[in-house]
């Protein structure tokens, strides 16, 4: 696996971009924590977040062209949609099911991200179905001769579903401009990866479908970005798909309804917490003279203020109009 110490050379990222990566990672963490807090307060019915997986999300999404490429996230991908252009307000409006939520106007489950203007394609609650959707958008882009790349995110559990293999097979046959990103967080809900697959690196499965697979340290945002940029460049050149396995860890329970103490030890969680991707990247930036303690604290304060403001706005925003309950459910006559 690539390490953070090897990754800066040749990445072409400016100091401002590196700081923006850190900002997006910290913002994703803070939003996830806020949504879980609101759930415990009885204001959000269900919370599924991605604390610990921010480097895998921000690093891959940073290689895309927002508004041009197709983005098909899964339910933990707060970091992905922030990079593409969604705001804390967008995400809090969605979590609180407010009427002005760009995702679904308060109709969908929390964390089912969607934004037509940003080309963020809404996924289903069914595991791995979004992988097929991403291959569909990539197929359409190729048929139309457009310079577009599709990127899709999913967990290691999704790779055990037939949808994943069918999608990869189709993408390999047709050489589609799609990047598969597996956020390998060690568990499919409560099932450890060792009980799902007999291979150490799930990325080797890409070989069976005729395209490259790479395993990367998913807690190293720069290593993730380097792999993603190469994959996106390959896709744009017409060289077909790439499968990226970003090995990381979910620091929180699967959802707000999950008790992770039943299937993993506190010692294991604490071990991975020491590899926290945000703390790691902060240390890297400090070591290279791009961040000092005051700047780190100022950034943390900025993030906290933004999340507080977004929460206040969303809590005071109106609920969906009851008369809109059947909108997008049944066909409507023109003019109505």
VEXTORLO-685693 format. One record per residue (C-alpha): residue in one letter; chain; x, y, z. Coordinates in Angstrom, 3 decimals, padded with zeros to 6 digits. Last residue first. Layout:
// residues N
r	c	px	py	pz
A	A	X	Y	Z
...
This chain:
// residues 336
r	c	px	py	pz
X	A	-051.407	020.691	-012.683
X	A	-050.671	021.991	-016.184
X	A	-049.840	018.612	-017.598
X	A	-051.497	015.786	-015.728
X	A	-049.427	014.195	-013.011
X	A	-048.025	010.689	-012.914
X	A	-047.978	009.233	-009.404
X	A	-045.206	009.192	-006.806
X	A	-043.163	012.237	-007.841
X	A	-045.477	014.448	-005.741
X	A	-047.761	012.350	-003.530
X	A	-046.797	014.023	-000.245
X	A	-046.803	017.537	-001.741
X	A	-050.118	018.484	-000.120
X	A	-048.530	017.884	003.291
X	A	-046.143	020.813	002.619
X	A	-042.682	019.670	003.679
X	A	-041.464	020.915	007.081
X	A	-040.463	024.542	007.391
X	A	-036.884	025.627	008.169
X	A	-036.140	026.533	011.797
X	A	-034.219	023.340	012.546
X	A	-032.410	023.648	009.228
X	A	-031.204	027.199	009.867
X	A	-030.034	026.426	013.390
X	A	-028.222	023.301	012.238
X	A	-026.513	025.113	009.374
X	A	-025.357	027.888	011.717
X	A	-023.985	025.371	014.244
X	A	-022.245	023.415	011.476
X	A	-020.638	026.567	010.108
X	A	-019.556	027.742	013.567
X	A	-017.987	024.377	014.389
X	A	-016.088	024.297	011.085
X	A	-014.734	027.815	011.581
X	A	-013.675	026.954	015.138
X	A	-011.825	023.846	013.948
X	A	-010.103	025.941	011.280
X	A	-009.027	028.497	013.881
X	A	-007.664	025.682	016.063
X	A	-005.611	024.248	013.207
X	A	-004.406	027.705	012.186
X	A	-003.346	028.381	015.773
X	A	-001.521	025.047	016.074
X	A	000.416	025.505	012.841
X	A	-000.319	024.294	009.327
X	A	001.571	024.252	006.034
X	A	005.083	023.883	007.448
X	A	005.657	020.357	006.174
X	A	005.468	018.736	009.603
X	A	002.323	020.707	010.389
X	A	000.683	019.463	007.196
X	A	001.588	015.853	008.022
X	A	000.359	016.177	011.615
X	A	-002.962	017.562	010.381
X	A	-003.198	014.685	007.915
X	A	-002.731	012.097	010.658
X	A	-005.171	013.789	013.017
X	A	-007.762	013.768	010.247
X	A	-007.076	010.194	009.128
X	A	-007.446	008.750	012.663
X	A	-004.792	006.028	012.921
X	A	-004.869	006.101	016.748
X	A	-008.621	005.575	016.449
X	A	-007.825	002.270	014.755
X	A	-006.289	000.843	017.911
X	A	-009.064	002.335	020.043
X	A	-011.693	000.543	017.934
X	A	-009.871	-002.760	018.267
X	A	-009.437	-002.354	022.006
X	A	-013.128	-001.554	022.367
X	A	-013.833	-005.002	020.941
X	A	-015.979	-005.785	017.921
X	A	-019.235	-007.722	017.374
X	A	-021.653	-006.961	020.200
X	A	-019.963	-003.709	021.163
X	A	-021.108	-002.351	017.782
X	A	-024.592	-001.629	019.121
X	A	-026.458	-000.434	016.028
X	A	-029.592	001.713	015.805
X	A	-027.695	004.998	015.269
X	A	-025.992	003.296	012.360
X	A	-022.959	001.079	011.730
X	A	-021.454	002.057	015.075
X	A	-018.661	004.649	015.049
X	A	-014.964	004.508	014.177
X	A	-015.568	002.925	010.754
X	A	-012.157	001.845	009.512
X	A	-010.002	002.275	006.417
X	A	-008.616	000.281	003.523
X	A	-009.274	002.145	000.285
X	A	-009.850	-000.416	-002.475
X	A	-009.804	001.306	-005.850
X	A	-011.205	-000.516	-008.905
X	A	-010.373	001.031	-012.269
X	A	-012.533	001.214	-015.385
X	A	-011.727	001.855	-019.049
X	A	-008.801	003.148	-021.078
X	A	-010.802	005.877	-022.823
X	A	-008.344	008.629	-021.942
X	A	-010.906	010.072	-019.527
X	A	-011.089	006.735	-017.681
X	A	-007.327	006.526	-017.324
X	A	-007.208	010.096	-015.986
X	A	-009.914	009.237	-013.436
X	A	-007.951	006.195	-012.272
X	A	-004.706	008.163	-011.968
X	A	-006.476	010.878	-010.014
X	A	-008.068	008.304	-007.744
X	A	-004.779	006.613	-006.903
X	A	-003.093	009.921	-006.132
X	A	-006.075	011.110	-004.099
X	A	-006.052	007.995	-001.941
X	A	-002.332	008.352	-001.270
X	A	-002.928	011.986	-000.387
X	A	-005.847	011.261	001.959
X	A	-003.985	008.585	003.905
X	A	-006.554	006.723	006.030
X	A	-007.600	004.609	003.044
X	A	-004.125	003.126	002.630
X	A	-004.408	001.933	-000.966
X	A	-005.288	-001.277	-002.772
X	A	-005.376	-001.096	-006.570
X	A	-007.450	-002.957	-009.153
X	A	-006.818	-002.762	-012.865
X	A	-009.253	-003.946	-015.564
X	A	-010.266	-007.205	-017.219
X	A	-013.188	-008.458	-015.172
X	A	-011.339	-011.166	-013.294
X	A	-008.503	-008.744	-012.647
X	A	-010.930	-006.496	-010.772
X	A	-011.241	-009.210	-008.127
X	A	-007.721	-008.402	-006.948
X	A	-009.115	-005.201	-005.384
X	A	-010.711	-007.268	-002.600
X	A	-007.307	-007.525	-000.952
X	A	-006.746	-010.354	001.510
X	A	-008.772	-012.867	-000.471
X	A	-011.106	-015.495	001.012
X	A	-014.065	-013.127	001.258
X	A	-017.021	-012.368	003.461
X	A	-016.112	-013.980	006.786
X	A	-012.678	-012.340	006.825
X	A	-014.346	-008.994	006.061
X	A	-015.981	-008.928	009.482
X	A	-019.800	-009.230	009.649
X	A	-021.477	-006.700	011.953
X	A	-022.584	-004.083	009.393
X	A	-020.426	-005.387	006.542
X	A	-017.223	-004.755	008.467
X	A	-013.540	-003.968	007.820
X	A	-014.003	-000.360	006.639
X	A	-013.116	-001.132	003.018
X	A	-014.303	002.022	001.319
X	A	-014.547	000.364	-002.101
X	A	-014.266	002.926	-004.874
X	A	-015.202	001.834	-008.412
X	A	-014.112	004.292	-011.105
X	A	-016.144	004.427	-014.325
X	A	-015.251	005.435	-017.876
X	A	-016.505	002.191	-019.468
X	A	-014.395	-000.387	-021.279
X	A	-017.467	-002.230	-022.589
X	A	-016.585	-005.693	-021.313
X	A	-014.968	-004.348	-018.148
X	A	-017.940	-002.156	-017.238
X	A	-020.367	-005.043	-017.793
X	A	-018.291	-007.369	-015.584
X	A	-017.907	-004.737	-012.890
X	A	-021.661	-004.112	-012.810
X	A	-022.499	-007.817	-012.652
X	A	-019.944	-008.309	-009.885
X	A	-021.248	-005.445	-007.768
X	A	-024.903	-006.292	-008.310
X	A	-024.244	-009.868	-007.197
X	A	-023.511	-008.728	-003.661
X	A	-020.336	-009.655	-001.779
X	A	-018.624	-006.458	-002.944
X	A	-021.328	-004.504	-001.109
X	A	-019.992	-005.696	002.236
X	A	-016.665	-004.019	001.498
X	A	-018.422	-000.668	001.459
X	A	-019.528	001.394	-001.522
X	A	-018.537	004.418	-003.616
X	A	-019.205	005.120	-007.302
X	A	-017.352	007.366	-009.728
X	A	-018.598	008.201	-013.207
X	A	-016.356	009.989	-015.680
X	A	-017.448	012.395	-018.392
X	A	-015.876	013.563	-021.653
X	A	-018.942	012.769	-023.740
X	A	-019.101	010.482	-026.765
X	A	-022.821	009.834	-026.385
X	A	-022.378	006.072	-026.087
X	A	-019.517	006.590	-023.645
X	A	-021.493	008.912	-021.386
X	A	-024.490	006.562	-021.453
X	A	-022.300	003.614	-020.443
X	A	-020.806	005.666	-017.603
X	A	-024.286	006.603	-016.369
X	A	-025.296	002.934	-016.428
X	A	-022.107	001.815	-014.682
X	A	-022.927	004.276	-011.938
X	A	-026.451	002.894	-011.583
X	A	-025.142	-000.662	-011.295
X	A	-022.885	000.370	-008.427
X	A	-025.812	002.178	-006.776
X	A	-027.535	-001.195	-006.330
X	A	-024.781	-002.308	-003.949
X	A	-026.868	-002.468	-000.731
X	A	-030.578	-001.685	-001.056
X	A	-031.282	001.707	000.520
X	A	-031.317	003.195	-002.957
X	A	-028.855	005.736	-004.298
X	A	-029.456	009.297	-005.406
X	A	-027.188	010.465	-008.221
X	A	-025.006	013.484	-007.494
X	A	-024.780	015.314	-010.817
X	A	-024.065	018.635	-009.094
X	A	-027.191	020.278	-010.508
X	A	-029.205	017.092	-009.929
X	A	-028.328	016.869	-006.214
X	A	-028.872	013.648	-004.297
X	A	-027.574	012.135	-001.080
X	A	-029.409	009.274	000.557
X	A	-027.880	010.121	003.934
X	A	-031.232	010.537	005.693
X	A	-034.127	008.554	004.205
X	A	-036.031	010.239	001.393
X	A	-039.107	012.453	001.299
X	A	-037.929	015.692	002.913
X	A	-037.772	017.705	-000.293
X	A	-035.743	014.932	-001.902
X	A	-032.060	015.862	-001.974
X	A	-032.399	019.620	-002.389
X	A	-033.959	019.843	001.061
X	A	-036.401	022.771	000.976
X	A	-039.173	020.827	002.674
X	A	-037.140	019.778	005.665
X	A	-036.315	016.149	006.413
X	A	-034.023	016.904	009.404
X	A	-031.122	014.990	007.842
X	A	-031.767	016.579	004.450
X	A	-031.867	020.121	005.793
X	A	-028.698	019.311	007.764
X	A	-026.931	018.116	004.603
X	A	-027.872	021.093	002.450
X	A	-026.963	023.508	005.251
X	A	-023.555	021.855	005.646
X	A	-023.024	022.526	001.944
X	A	-023.019	020.389	-001.201
X	A	-020.323	021.126	-003.764
X	A	-018.514	018.025	-005.006
X	A	-016.101	018.093	-002.070
X	A	-018.987	018.231	000.406
X	A	-020.707	015.351	-001.423
X	A	-017.710	013.070	-001.014
X	A	-017.011	013.903	002.627
X	A	-020.590	013.093	003.644
X	A	-020.217	009.704	001.982
X	A	-021.617	007.330	004.584
X	A	-024.821	006.471	002.660
X	A	-023.254	005.533	-000.624
X	A	-022.165	007.945	-003.302
X	A	-022.858	008.001	-007.061
X	A	-021.128	011.048	-008.550
X	A	-021.235	011.692	-012.288
X	A	-018.594	014.021	-013.716
X	A	-019.272	017.524	-015.004
X	A	-020.822	019.353	-012.061
X	A	-017.733	018.775	-009.944
X	A	-014.657	017.643	-011.956
X	A	-013.313	014.622	-010.076
X	A	-009.971	013.900	-008.386
X	A	-011.073	015.505	-005.110
X	A	-013.831	012.894	-004.799
X	A	-011.260	010.161	-004.185
X	A	-009.287	011.940	-001.472
X	A	-012.348	013.390	000.248
X	A	-014.060	010.018	000.680
X	A	-011.128	007.773	001.556
X	A	-009.718	010.472	003.842
X	A	-013.073	010.936	005.618
X	A	-013.558	007.276	006.537
X	A	-013.025	007.557	010.297
X	A	-016.439	009.090	011.006
X	A	-018.718	007.971	008.194
X	A	-022.347	008.535	009.141
X	A	-025.646	006.696	009.347
X	A	-028.244	008.436	011.481
X	A	-031.974	007.679	011.773
X	A	-035.000	009.528	013.094
X	A	-033.357	012.961	013.419
X	A	-034.841	015.242	016.084
X	A	-035.042	012.735	018.937
X	A	-032.148	014.286	020.846
X	A	-030.068	011.158	020.231
X	A	-030.665	011.625	016.513
X	A	-029.607	015.258	016.737
X	A	-026.317	014.128	018.289
X	A	-025.775	011.581	015.505
X	A	-026.388	014.305	012.919
X	A	-023.954	016.612	014.718
X	A	-021.196	013.985	014.801
X	A	-021.546	013.335	011.083
X	A	-021.524	017.062	010.371
X	A	-018.369	017.539	012.440
X	A	-016.528	014.688	010.707
X	A	-017.470	015.925	007.236
X	A	-016.331	019.440	008.160
X	A	-012.981	018.135	009.410
X	A	-012.422	016.216	006.176
X	A	-013.531	019.159	004.032
X	A	-011.193	021.516	005.898
X	A	-008.274	019.107	005.586
X	A	-008.813	018.839	001.835
X	A	-009.115	022.620	001.621
X	A	-005.759	022.942	003.376
X	A	-004.182	020.674	000.781
X	A	-005.821	022.683	-001.982
X	A	-004.492	025.947	-000.564
X	A	-000.998	024.484	-000.321
X	A	-001.206	023.554	-003.988
X	A	-001.680	020.013	-005.288
X	A	000.433	018.816	-008.213
X	A	000.486	015.180	-007.125
X	A	004.002	014.684	-008.476
X	A	005.672	014.097	-005.148
X	A	003.283	014.326	-002.222
X	A	002.584	010.551	-001.915
X	A	005.614	008.846	-000.489
X	A	005.260	009.956	003.123
X	A	001.503	009.352	003.069
X	A	001.946	005.645	002.386
X	A	001.079	003.568	-000.694
X	A	000.000	000.000	000.000
